[in-house]
Amino acid sequence: MFDLTGRVALVTGAASGIGAEAAAALAAQGATVAGADLKEDGLAGCASAHRVDVADPDSARACVQEVLDRHGRLDVLVNSAGVALLAPARDLGIVEWRRTLDVNLTGSWLMAQAAGRVMVGAGYGRIVNLASQAASSGLENHAAYCASKAGINGLTRTLAVEWGPHGVTVNAISPTVVLTELGRAAWDNPAGEAHRAEIPARRFAEPSEIAAAVVYLASAEAAMVNGAELKVDGGFTAR
């Protein structure tokens, strides 16, 4: 199951964290993986490396075209590029607000739009957006982040409705805290201990667990999963 041989997958944010883990997991299932990031030096393990600023429309379109030119097709898009600029709502600056929305939400939209045009024309595609438990839960210091991830879910549902008739599924994954290098640094403290206690599973997620969800949603076996939010949060949002 979940064989991706012959498929071409484009993963944004693939130089580190969840994106890097997802890229490796897709490749392990046989996909040809094009890695995209602002910094190409972390993309050596991908079949091709592409520099992209997902918040820039021209850069997003050029990245998709580069993948087509290099590999001849595009079957899977994983929108993993993102930022987390945190501050109390009353102190959050407009620069940080705009940057968070630009990268997390607008960037996912621009990449999905560029890839979706190709996929709809081909009659097949899988788009996986990275949302968050913050999409449906209020978290202190996360005003911009929560807004951006809630927007991802709205975008996901709309694209699923529009593109589903053309063989393209669009889904979102909403993890809890993920123990990437940045995740460990941010949550290895008393606040992290308190948050872990709020999760019924009593732990945070491993990057490989999110990557496994990506592989599933990218596969033929998930053909009837469309417009869904797959929560990988240990039950945090079930309360």
C-alpha contacts under 8 A as a table, 3 or more apart, distances in Angstrom:
res1	aa1	res2	aa2	distance
1	M	221	E	7.38
2	F	29	Q	6.90
2	F	215	V	6.95
2	F	216	Y	6.36
2	F	219	S	5.16
2	F	220	A	6.78
2	F	221	E	6.54
3	D	29	Q	5.42
3	D	30	G	6.47
3	D	219	S	6.95
3	D	220	A	8.00
4	L	7	R	5.50
4	L	26	L	7.33
4	L	29	Q	5.39
4	L	30	G	4.92
4	L	31	A	4.94
4	L	219	S	6.57
5	T	29	Q	6.80
5	T	30	G	4.19
5	T	31	A	5.21
5	T	32	T	7.79
6	G	30	G	7.06
6	G	31	A	6.17
6	G	32	T	7.15
7	R	30	G	7.61
7	R	31	A	5.04
7	R	32	T	6.22
7	R	74	L	7.40
7	R	75	D	5.79
7	R	76	V	7.41
8	V	31	A	5.69
8	V	32	T	4.76
8	V	33	V	5.94
8	V	34	A	7.39
8	V	71	H	7.28
8	V	73	R	6.50
8	V	74	L	5.17
8	V	75	D	5.29
8	V	76	V	6.29
9	A	26	L	7.65
9	A	31	A	6.47
9	A	32	T	6.13
9	A	33	V	4.86
9	A	34	A	6.06
9	A	74	L	6.31
9	A	75	D	5.91
9	A	76	V	4.35
9	A	77	L	5.73
9	A	78	V	7.51
10	L	33	V	5.92
10	L	34	A	4.74
10	L	35	G	5.99
10	L	36	A	7.17
10	L	67	V	7.63
10	L	74	L	7.33
10	L	76	V	6.11
10	L	77	L	4.86
10	L	78	V	6.23
11	V	14	A	5.68
11	V	19	G	6.48
11	V	22	A	7.66
11	V	23	A	6.32
11	V	33	V	7.22
11	V	34	A	6.36
11	V	35	G	5.18
11	V	36	A	6.00
11	V	77	L	5.96
11	V	78	V	4.69
11	V	79	N	6.31
11	V	80	S	6.77
12	T	19	G	6.51
12	T	35	G	6.27
12	T	36	A	4.68
12	T	37	D	5.75
12	T	78	V	6.31
12	T	79	N	5.42
12	T	80	S	5.25
12	T	81	A	5.16
13	G	16	S	6.62
13	G	17	G	7.89
13	G	18	I	7.88
13	G	19	G	5.03
13	G	20	A	7.22
13	G	35	G	7.62
13	G	36	A	6.09
13	G	37	D	4.91
13	G	38	L	7.77
13	G	79	N	7.52
13	G	80	S	5.20
13	G	81	A	3.94
13	G	82	G	7.15
14	A	17	G	7.49
14	A	18	I	7.53
14	A	19	G	4.07
14	A	20	A	4.32
14	A	21	E	7.78
14	A	22	A	7.69
14	A	23	A	6.40
14	A	35	G	5.27
14	A	36	A	5.77
14	A	37	D	6.02
14	A	42	G	7.58
14	A	43	L	6.63
14	A	80	S	7.36
14	A	81	A	7.56
15	A	19	G	6.73
15	A	20	A	5.44
15	A	35	G	7.33
15	A	36	A	7.38
15	A	37	D	6.09
15	A	39	K	7.03
15	A	40	E	6.99
15	A	41	D	7.39
15	A	42	G	4.27
15	A	43	L	5.20
16	S	19	G	5.94
16	S	20	A	4.78
16	S	21	E	7.62
16	S	42	G	6.84
17	G	20	A	5.47
17	G	21	E	6.43
17	G	180	T	5.24
17	G	181	E	6.88
17	G	182	L	7.63
17	G	207	P	7.17
18	I	21	E	5.10
18	I	22	A	5.98
18	I	80	S	6.94
18	I	180	T	7.05
18	I	207	P	5.61
18	I	210	I	7.10
18	I	211	A	6.95
19	G	22	A	5.09
19	G	23	A	6.08
19	G	80	S	5.37
19	G	81	A	7.19
20	A	23	A	5.12
20	A	24	A	6.29
21	E	24	A	5.20
21	E	25	A	6.17
21	E	207	P	6.27
21	E	208	S	6.31
21	E	211	A	5.88
22	A	25	A	5.06
22	A	26	L	6.10
22	A	208	S	7.63
22	A	210	I	7.48
22	A	211	A	4.37
22	A	212	A	7.59
22	A	214	V	6.57
22	A	215	V	7.52
23	A	26	L	5.28
23	A	27	A	6.21
23	A	33	V	6.32
23	A	35	G	7.12
23	A	46	C	7.28
23	A	211	A	7.99
24	A	27	A	5.12
24	A	28	A	6.13
24	A	45	G	7.81
24	A	46	C	7.87
25	A	28	A	5.02
25	A	29	Q	6.55
25	A	208	S	7.91
25	A	211	A	6.13
25	A	212	A	7.05
25	A	215	V	6.83
26	L	29	Q	5.25
26	L	30	G	6.70
26	L	31	A	5.54
26	L	32	T	7.90
26	L	33	V	7.08
26	L	215	V	5.92
27	A	30	G	5.10
27	A	31	A	4.72
27	A	32	T	6.08
27	A	33	V	6.07
28	A	31	A	7.23
29	Q	215	V	7.95
32	T	46	C	7.94
32	T	47	A	6.13
33	V	46	C	5.58
33	V	47	A	5.42
33	V	48	S	6.96
34	A	46	C	5.85
34	A	47	A	5.70
34	A	48	S	4.81
34	A	49	A	5.97
34	A	50	H	7.25
34	A	67	V	6.81
35	G	43	L	5.95
35	G	46	C	5.66
35	G	47	A	7.56
35	G	48	S	6.23
35	G	49	A	5.03
35	G	50	H	6.12
36	A	40	E	7.21
36	A	43	L	7.47
36	A	49	A	5.94
36	A	50	H	4.60
36	A	51	R	5.55
36	A	52	V	5.93
36	A	63	C	7.73
37	D	40	E	6.05
37	D	43	L	7.95
37	D	50	H	6.62
37	D	51	R	5.23
37	D	52	V	5.34
37	D	53	D	7.18
37	D	81	A	7.44
38	L	51	R	5.24
38	L	52	V	5.32
38	L	53	D	5.88
39	K	42	G	6.68
39	K	51	R	6.42
40	E	43	L	5.41
40	E	44	A	7.79
40	E	49	A	6.20
40	E	50	H	6.51
40	E	51	R	5.85
41	D	44	A	6.65
42	G	45	G	7.90
43	L	46	C	5.61
43	L	48	S	7.80
43	L	49	A	5.68
44	A	47	A	7.98
44	A	48	S	7.96
44	A	49	A	7.15
46	C	49	A	6.41
50	H	63	C	6.53
50	H	66	E	7.72
51	R	63	C	7.35
52	V	59	S	5.65
52	V	60	A	6.38
52	V	63	C	6.24
53	D	56	D	5.57
53	D	59	S	5.77
53	D	60	A	6.71
53	D	107	G	7.98
54	V	57	P	7.23
54	V	59	S	6.64
54	V	60	A	5.37
54	V	81	A	7.62
54	V	103	V	6.36
54	V	106	T	7.91
54	V	107	G	4.45
54	V	108	S	7.13
54	V	110	L	6.91
54	V	111	M	6.64
55	A	59	S	7.93
55	A	60	A	7.47
55	A	102	D	5.42
55	A	103	V	5.19
55	A	106	T	6.10
55	A	107	G	4.37
55	A	110	L	7.24
56	D	59	S	5.26
56	D	60	A	6.18
56	D	107	G	7.39
56	D	110	L	7.90
57	P	60	A	5.17
57	P	61	R	6.23
57	P	110	L	6.14
58	D	61	R	5.25
58	D	62	A	6.02
59	S	62	A	5.05
59	S	63	C	6.06
60	A	63	C	5.21
60	A	64	V	6.53
60	A	107	G	7.94
60	A	110	L	6.22
60	A	111	M	5.51
60	A	114	A	6.96
61	R	64	V	5.35
61	R	65	Q	6.27
61	R	110	L	7.77
61	R	111	M	7.23
61	R	114	A	5.53
62	A	65	Q	5.02
62	A	66	E	6.04
63	C	66	E	5.08
63	C	67	V	6.41
64	V	67	V	5.21
64	V	68	L	6.37
64	V	111	M	7.73
64	V	114	A	6.53
64	V	115	A	6.31
65	Q	68	L	5.02
65	Q	69	D	6.06
66	E	69	D	5.02
66	E	70	R	6.02
67	V	70	R	5.08
67	V	71	H	5.77
67	V	72	G	7.30
67	V	73	R	7.40
67	V	74	L	7.19
68	L	71	H	5.33
68	L	72	G	4.61
68	L	73	R	5.12
68	L	74	L	6.44
69	D	72	G	5.69
71	H	74	L	7.73
74	L	77	L	7.77
74	L	115	A	7.41
74	L	118	V	7.22
74	L	119	M	7.01
74	L	125	G	7.70
75	D	119	M	6.73
75	D	124	Y	6.77
75	D	125	G	4.86
75	D	126	R	6.25
76	V	125	G	5.81
76	V	126	R	4.68
76	V	127	I	5.76
76	V	128	V	7.84
76	V	218	A	6.39
77	L	112	A	7.38
77	L	115	A	7.06
77	L	126	R	6.33
77	L	127	I	4.75
77	L	128	V	6.22
78	V	127	I	5.95
78	V	128	V	4.78
78	V	129	N	5.98
78	V	130	L	7.70
78	V	214	V	7.73
79	N	108	S	5.74
79	N	111	M	7.46
79	N	112	A	7.90
79	N	127	I	7.70
79	N	128	V	6.21
79	N	129	N	4.82
79	N	130	L	6.01
80	S	129	N	6.74
80	S	130	L	5.52
81	A	103	V	7.23
81	A	104	N	6.92
81	A	107	G	7.94
81	A	108	S	7.90
82	G	100	T	7.72
82	G	103	V	5.78
82	G	104	N	4.91
83	V	100	T	6.06
83	V	103	V	6.78
83	V	104	N	6.62
84	A	100	T	6.75
84	A	145	Y	6.18
85	L	96	E	6.18
85	L	97	W	7.86
85	L	100	T	6.66
85	L	142	H	7.89
85	L	144	A	7.70
85	L	145	Y	7.27
86	L	92	L	7.59
86	L	141	N	5.33
86	L	142	H	5.53
86	L	143	A	7.75
86	L	144	A	7.67
86	L	145	Y	7.49
87	A	91	D	6.33
87	A	92	L	5.35
87	A	141	N	4.52
87	A	142	H	6.70
87	A	143	A	7.87
88	P	91	D	5.35
88	P	92	L	6.02
88	P	140	E	6.85
88	P	141	N	4.30
88	P	142	H	7.36
88	P	143	A	7.62
89	A	92	L	5.21
89	A	141	N	6.18
89	A	142	H	7.59
89	A	143	A	5.87
92	L	96	E	6.80
92	L	97	W	6.91
93	G	96	E	5.36
93	G	97	W	6.22
94	I	97	W	4.91
94	I	98	R	5.99
95	V	98	R	5.31
95	V	99	R	6.07
96	E	99	R	5.13
96	E	100	T	6.10
96	E	144	A	7.93
97	W	100	T	5.34
97	W	101	L	6.38
97	W	144	A	5.40
98	R	101	L	5.21
98	R	102	D	5.81
99	R	102	D	4.96
99	R	103	V	6.09
100	T	103	V	5.51
100	T	104	N	5.82
100	T	105	L	7.75
100	T	144	A	6.24
100	T	145	Y	6.43
100	T	148	S	6.93
101	L	104	N	5.40
101	L	105	L	5.19
101	L	106	T	6.26
101	L	144	A	6.92
101	L	145	Y	7.61
101	L	147	A	7.74
101	L	148	S	5.31
102	D	105	L	5.94
102	D	106	T	4.79
102	D	107	G	5.93
103	V	106	T	5.93
103	V	107	G	4.69
103	V	108	S	7.29
104	N	107	G	5.72
104	N	108	S	6.18
104	N	148	S	5.95
104	N	149	K	7.16
104	N	152	I	7.94
105	L	108	S	5.24
105	L	109	W	6.24
105	L	148	S	5.35
105	L	149	K	7.01
105	L	151	G	6.44
105	L	152	I	5.95
106	T	109	W	4.96
106	T	110	L	6.09
107	G	110	L	5.17
107	G	111	M	6.20
108	S	111	M	5.31
108	S	112	A	5.98
108	S	129	N	7.16
108	S	152	I	7.69
109	W	112	A	5.06
109	W	113	Q	5.92
109	W	155	L	7.49
110	L	113	Q	5.11
110	L	114	A	6.21
111	M	114	A	5.25
111	M	115	A	6.05
112	A	115	A	5.12
112	A	116	G	5.47
112	A	127	I	7.17
113	Q	116	G	4.98
113	Q	117	R	6.25
114	A	117	R	5.60
114	A	118	V	7.04
115	A	118	V	5.30
115	A	119	M	6.22
116	G	119	M	4.91
116	G	120	V	5.78
116	G	125	G	7.66
116	G	163	W	7.89
116	G	168	V	7.87
117	R	120	V	5.43
117	R	121	G	6.24
118	V	121	G	5.24
118	V	122	A	6.26
119	M	122	A	4.96
119	M	123	G	5.98
119	M	124	Y	5.40
119	M	125	G	5.05
119	M	168	V	6.65
120	V	123	G	5.05
120	V	124	Y	6.45
120	V	125	G	7.30
120	V	163	W	6.73
120	V	166	H	5.49
120	V	167	G	7.06
120	V	168	V	6.54
122	A	125	G	7.93
123	G	166	H	5.22
123	G	167	G	5.07
123	G	168	V	6.97
124	Y	166	H	6.85
124	Y	167	G	4.55
124	Y	168	V	5.15
125	G	167	G	6.37
125	G	168	V	4.31
125	G	169	T	6.31
126	R	168	V	5.70
126	R	169	T	5.10
126	R	170	V	6.14
126	R	217	L	7.31
126	R	218	A	5.46
126	R	219	S	7.90
127	I	168	V	7.54
127	I	169	T	6.22
127	I	170	V	4.70
127	I	171	N	6.41
127	I	218	A	7.32
128	V	170	V	5.98
128	V	171	N	5.13
128	V	172	A	5.53
128	V	173	I	7.27
128	V	214	V	6.79
128	V	217	L	6.92
128	V	218	A	7.25
129	N	152	I	7.17
129	N	156	T	7.32
129	N	170	V	7.63
129	N	171	N	6.21
129	N	172	A	4.56
129	N	173	I	6.37
130	L	152	I	7.72
130	L	172	A	5.65
130	L	173	I	5.15
130	L	174	S	6.42
131	A	134	A	7.77
131	A	135	A	6.52
131	A	149	K	4.99
131	A	150	A	7.38
131	A	152	I	5.96
131	A	153	N	6.83
131	A	172	A	5.97
131	A	173	I	5.53
131	A	174	S	4.73
131	A	175	P	7.29
132	S	135	A	5.39
132	S	136	S	7.97
132	S	149	K	6.08
132	S	173	I	6.87
132	S	174	S	3.79
132	S	175	P	5.01
132	S	176	T	6.51
132	S	231	K	7.96
133	Q	136	S	5.93
133	Q	137	S	6.21
133	Q	174	S	5.23
133	Q	175	P	5.70
133	Q	176	T	5.47
133	Q	231	K	7.31
133	Q	233	D	6.75
133	Q	236	F	7.69
133	Q	237	T	6.77
134	A	137	S	4.98
134	A	138	G	6.42
134	A	139	L	6.62
134	A	142	H	7.82
134	A	145	Y	7.24
134	A	146	C	4.87
134	A	149	K	6.49
134	A	150	A	7.32
135	A	146	C	5.35
135	A	147	A	7.05
135	A	148	S	7.67
135	A	149	K	4.69
135	A	150	A	4.00
135	A	151	G	7.63
135	A	152	I	7.88
135	A	153	N	7.31
135	A	174	S	7.58
136	S	146	C	7.78
136	S	150	A	6.59
136	S	237	T	7.36
137	S	146	C	7.68
137	S	237	T	6.97
138	G	142	H	7.67
138	G	146	C	7.01
139	L	142	H	5.50
139	L	143	A	7.53
139	L	146	C	7.41
140	E	143	A	7.41
142	H	145	Y	5.05
142	H	146	C	5.63
143	A	146	C	5.36
143	A	147	A	6.18
144	A	147	A	5.12
144	A	148	S	6.13
145	Y	148	S	5.15
145	Y	149	K	6.22
146	C	149	K	5.26
146	C	150	A	6.03
147	A	150	A	5.24
147	A	151	G	6.17
148	S	151	G	5.08
148	S	152	I	6.44
149	K	152	I	4.90
149	K	153	N	6.75
150	A	153	N	5.39
150	A	154	G	6.68
151	G	154	G	5.12
151	G	155	L	6.10
152	I	155	L	5.07
152	I	156	T	5.97
152	I	172	A	7.64
153	N	156	T	4.98
153	N	157	R	6.30
153	N	172	A	6.65
153	N	229	E	7.09
154	G	157	R	5.37
154	G	158	T	6.39
155	L	158	T	5.26
155	L	159	L	6.18
156	T	159	L	5.35
156	T	160	A	6.08
156	T	170	V	5.86
156	T	171	N	5.89
156	T	172	A	6.54
156	T	227	G	5.88
156	T	228	A	7.83
157	R	160	A	5.09
157	R	161	V	6.35
157	R	170	V	7.41
157	R	171	N	7.56
157	R	226	N	7.99
157	R	227	G	4.52
157	R	228	A	7.22
158	T	161	V	5.24
158	T	162	E	6.29
158	T	227	G	7.64
159	L	162	E	5.06
159	L	163	W	5.74
159	L	164	G	7.76
159	L	170	V	6.39
159	L	227	G	7.68
160	A	163	W	5.41
160	A	164	G	5.28
160	A	168	V	7.43
160	A	169	T	5.77
160	A	170	V	4.92
160	A	171	N	7.35
160	A	226	N	5.83
160	A	227	G	4.90
161	V	164	G	5.59
161	V	165	P	7.71
161	V	227	G	7.23
162	E	165	P	7.05
163	W	166	H	5.33
163	W	167	G	6.93
163	W	168	V	5.41
163	W	169	T	6.94
163	W	170	V	7.98
164	G	167	G	5.43
164	G	168	V	5.03
164	G	169	T	5.57
164	G	170	V	7.83
164	G	226	N	7.25
165	P	168	V	7.31
169	T	223	A	7.14
169	T	225	V	7.15
169	T	226	N	5.05
169	T	227	G	7.20
170	V	226	N	5.58
170	V	227	G	5.60
170	V	228	A	7.71
171	N	217	L	7.31
171	N	225	V	7.47
171	N	226	N	5.75
171	N	227	G	4.99
171	N	228	A	5.05
171	N	229	E	6.13
171	N	230	L	7.71
172	A	227	G	7.51
172	A	228	A	6.22
172	A	229	E	4.72
172	A	230	L	6.14
173	I	210	I	7.82
173	I	213	A	7.44
173	I	214	V	7.73
173	I	229	E	5.57
173	I	230	L	4.72
173	I	231	K	5.88
173	I	232	V	7.06
174	S	229	E	6.61
174	S	230	L	6.00
174	S	231	K	4.62
174	S	232	V	5.86
174	S	233	D	7.05
175	P	178	V	6.95
175	P	205	A	7.34
175	P	210	I	7.08
175	P	231	K	5.92
175	P	232	V	4.54
175	P	233	D	4.97
176	T	204	F	6.49
176	T	205	A	6.48
176	T	232	V	6.42
176	T	233	D	4.29
176	T	234	G	7.30
176	T	236	F	7.50
177	V	183	G	6.66
177	V	204	F	5.49
177	V	205	A	6.20
177	V	233	D	7.74
178	V	183	G	5.79
178	V	184	R	7.92
178	V	204	F	5.92
178	V	205	A	4.68
178	V	206	E	5.63
178	V	207	P	6.03
179	L	182	L	7.49
179	L	183	G	4.87
179	L	184	R	5.24
179	L	204	F	6.66
179	L	205	A	6.10
179	L	206	E	5.34
179	L	207	P	6.33
180	T	183	G	4.85
180	T	184	R	6.05
180	T	206	E	7.39
180	T	207	P	6.29
181	E	184	R	5.35
181	E	185	A	6.37
182	L	185	A	5.12
182	L	186	A	6.11
183	G	186	A	5.17
183	G	187	W	6.07
184	R	187	W	5.39
184	R	188	D	5.56
185	A	188	D	5.71
186	A	189	N	7.67
186	A	192	G	7.97
187	W	190	P	7.92
187	W	191	A	6.66
187	W	192	G	4.39
187	W	193	E	7.76
188	D	191	A	7.89
188	D	192	G	5.74
188	D	193	E	7.57
189	N	192	G	5.22
189	N	193	E	6.50
190	P	193	E	5.01
190	P	194	A	6.23
191	A	194	A	5.12
191	A	195	H	6.16
192	G	195	H	5.08
192	G	196	R	6.05
193	E	196	R	5.17
193	E	197	A	6.42
194	A	197	A	5.26
194	A	198	E	6.79
195	H	198	E	5.16
195	H	199	I	6.93
196	R	199	I	5.41
196	R	202	R	5.37
196	R	203	R	5.40
196	R	204	F	6.58
197	A	200	P	7.41
197	A	202	R	5.54
197	A	203	R	7.71
198	E	202	R	7.15
198	E	236	F	6.72
199	I	202	R	5.05
199	I	203	R	6.72
199	I	233	D	7.59
199	I	234	G	5.99
199	I	235	G	6.10
199	I	236	F	4.71
200	P	234	G	6.01
200	P	235	G	5.48
200	P	236	F	6.31
201	A	234	G	4.86
201	A	235	G	6.68
202	R	234	G	7.58
203	R	234	G	7.48
204	F	233	D	7.67
204	F	234	G	7.59
205	A	209	E	6.60
205	A	210	I	7.57
205	A	232	V	7.61
205	A	233	D	7.18
205	A	234	G	7.77
206	E	209	E	5.44
206	E	210	I	7.09
207	P	210	I	5.36
207	P	211	A	6.28
208	S	211	A	4.90
208	S	212	A	6.11
209	E	212	A	5.16
209	E	213	A	6.60
209	E	232	V	7.92
210	I	213	A	5.17
210	I	214	V	6.42
210	I	232	V	7.09
211	A	214	V	4.95
211	A	215	V	6.28
212	A	215	V	5.11
212	A	216	Y	6.32
213	A	216	Y	5.14
213	A	217	L	6.29
213	A	230	L	7.93
214	V	217	L	5.28
214	V	218	A	6.08
215	V	218	A	5.08
215	V	219	S	6.21
216	Y	219	S	5.25
216	Y	221	E	7.18
216	Y	222	A	6.35
217	L	221	E	7.92
217	L	222	A	5.39
217	L	225	V	7.47
218	A	222	A	7.08
219	S	222	A	5.64
219	S	223	A	7.32
220	A	223	A	5.39
221	E	224	M	7.91
222	A	225	V	5.25
223	A	226	N	7.49
225	V	228	A	6.46
232	V	235	G	7.83
233	D	236	F	5.61
233	D	237	T	7.19
235	G	238	A	5.05
235	G	239	R	7.26
236	F	239	R	6.36
